[in-house]
Amino acid sequence: MPRVEARLRRPVPAFGTFTWSVLALTLAALGAGGAAFAQKAGRLPPGLPLWAWAGLGGLLGVLTWAYVYRGARLPEQVPPLKLEGDDLTVPISIVSSKTEQLRLQQVQSIDVSQPPSGGDLMIGTDVGVFMYPLDAFEEPKQALQLGRAIILGIGQGPDGAARLETLHRRQQVGLRFRKQRPNATRMVLLLLFGMFGLQHLFGCFDGNIFEQQAVMLRMGANVPALVAEGQWWRLFVANFLHGGWLHIILNGLALWSLGSALEGLVGTLRFLLIYLCAALGGALASALAAQGPLSVGASTAVFGLLGAFAVLSWRFGSEFPTGIRQTRRWWIFVLGVNGLLPFVVPIIDMAAHVGGFVAGAAVMFLAYPSVKYFDPWARSSWGVVAATGMVALTFTYAGMEASQYRSNPPEHPQRALLRIMEDEGNAQLQNQEAWWILTTPGNFGPEDYEYARTLAQAAVKSERLSAFLDTLATAEARLGNLQAAVQLEREAILRFAEEPIDRGFLRRLFFGPPDDGRVFWSQLARYVPDESSMVHGPAAIDAVDLSIEGDALRVVRPDGLPLVLFAEVLAAGTAQGVLRIGIEAAATNPQSLGLSPKLQGVVRQGVDLRLLWVDSSSSGPEASELGLQFMPHDPTVDDLPL
């Protein structure tokens, strides 16, 4: 076989590199400058600490440097593509001086596309895909000659006829893949983002989490309890709603990646049938599993596309070009990550994902029954056309039902949500719902606070956690029962000292530093009446005296009695925090305890001490040890109604 060679032009830095560099540097400067200004002003944008802004600016700077460095390191000349006998030499890319040495037996597909503008030479091998734009060659006809020579060489080799037939089928799949425009994928994406805009318009993301959920319920979220009552249309509509920007962006990216690929292989009608059936199957599985009070999102359909692509790859993968066919390692990684993700992020609806995957796989299997070879140009059968039309009409009718419900719901969404939460039997949800009612000013009255207390009592009965006790204490305070509120808050403090705290890196990254319990101490100070102190245990309150002398705290208490004292620290009438003082039985009377550096700064301003709680029982924290701890005031409680 004669030698065939195709030379590439000398690479030049792309204008896009310069544009990206300027944009990245601008964003990095703005991010760093904005973070510095916000830090100086003492206020950072919500949800983004200084280190996040600094990291973003650093990342953009690194990307900019990488692009500029890459442009400066372009080779003077890219090696040519050469075919000598059965040996094929190709450059790794059009901007690299490195080459890959191949044998013709390693070539699995070859295609030269010539659209109206531009075109590519794509060589698929068992080590990857090598793609070169035709306009990167000194003479584009050399690329065509090289492609024909490779095909001729494969035909002359062992099993040449069979390899050429496989090569032709892969070429046809690649040609269909490029020619099929992902119109249905674009239409679905536009619909999803359009619905997301309506969610913003109707207030799905305004107010606290429960106000948002009430609006989401009104728009058609998948609520198992309401689906069981006959609101079937939620199984259809919920697939077009999302819980926030991150939710829709992740689903949109996955849909564009999987959807455009699958639509390019099976066509628009089959794609739509798979998408809609997978969405319905995932929503139905979610309603049956009832893992939460409500669920939304297009991930049901996205996982259906993944299941359909898995079936397509399993049945006809050998007929796909290298760029489309995925390896077994890729499938293990993708399925493994998505299978483990719900355990890392519990809010993910695992049942919806599994249901969508199974439904998509089943529809894809039925769409190509008893087919030996994959025909990318096969037209959709009348059965596929009829099924797609019927499913699309059903989704449309469900949307009309959802619109009618939103305009005139049979019961107020917030009341419906309260009822669902109560029936759910989930202590965490009950506690959150009670907290929402108790801390939302102006929207509720005494009857609502009674109901919130019932929810909080149910949560505490299920699990006596410090957060649940704090909610119940808040309910008692809103109803005027300050004595009960103080006792519950005291128990919350003791419980918190016994509960394990998650200090892991991921917990800190996503949710900030772990809670140190200061909110419970600050709550206790709110519930204690100003004119008196709360006493627990046999200690005589008159025998306990607190005063500050220099940098030490002087404590006078009954001899031989171990105590744990809680005292509020006030500076100019403003709460600064709470002191916890543990005194052992053998300590002399009176005692002097050194102040911590944080407390010393407060003391220099002049402080008043208000005794909140005296505990002489042995169950108190650090009851048998001599010690002092200052817990700063939590300002978040100042805005809570009382």
Secondary structure, DSSP 8 states (H G I E B T S, - for coil): ---EEE-B------HHHHHHHHHHHHHHHHHHHHHHHHHHHT---TT--HHHHHHHHHHHHHHHHHHHHHHHT--SS---EEEETTEEEEESSTT-S-EEEEEGGGEEEEEEE--SS--EEEEEETTEEEEEEGGGBSSHHHHHHHHHHHHHHHHHSTTHHHHHHHHHHHHHHHHHHHHS--HHHHHHHHHHHHHHHHHHHHTTTSSSHHHHHHHHHHHT-B-HHHHHTT-TTHHHHGGG--SSHHHHHHHHHHHHHHHHHHHHHH-HHHHHHHHHHHHHHHHHHHHHHT-SS-B--THHHHHHHHHHHHHHHHHHGGGS-TTTS--HHHHHHHHHHHHHHHHHSTTS-HHHHHHHHHHHHHHHHHHSTT-SS--TT----HHHHHHHHHHHHHHHHHHHHHHHHHHS-SS-HHHHHHHHHHHH--HHHHHHHHHHHHHSTTS--HHHHHHHHHHHHHHHHH---HHHHHHHHHHHHHTT-HHHHHHHHHHHHHHHHHS-----HHHHHHH-S---SHHHHHHHHHHS-TT--EEESS--GGG-EEEEETTEEEEE--TT--EEEEEEEEETTEEEEEEEEEE-TTS-SSEEEE--HHHHHHHTT--EEEEEEEE-STTSTTTTS-EEEEEE--GGGGGS--
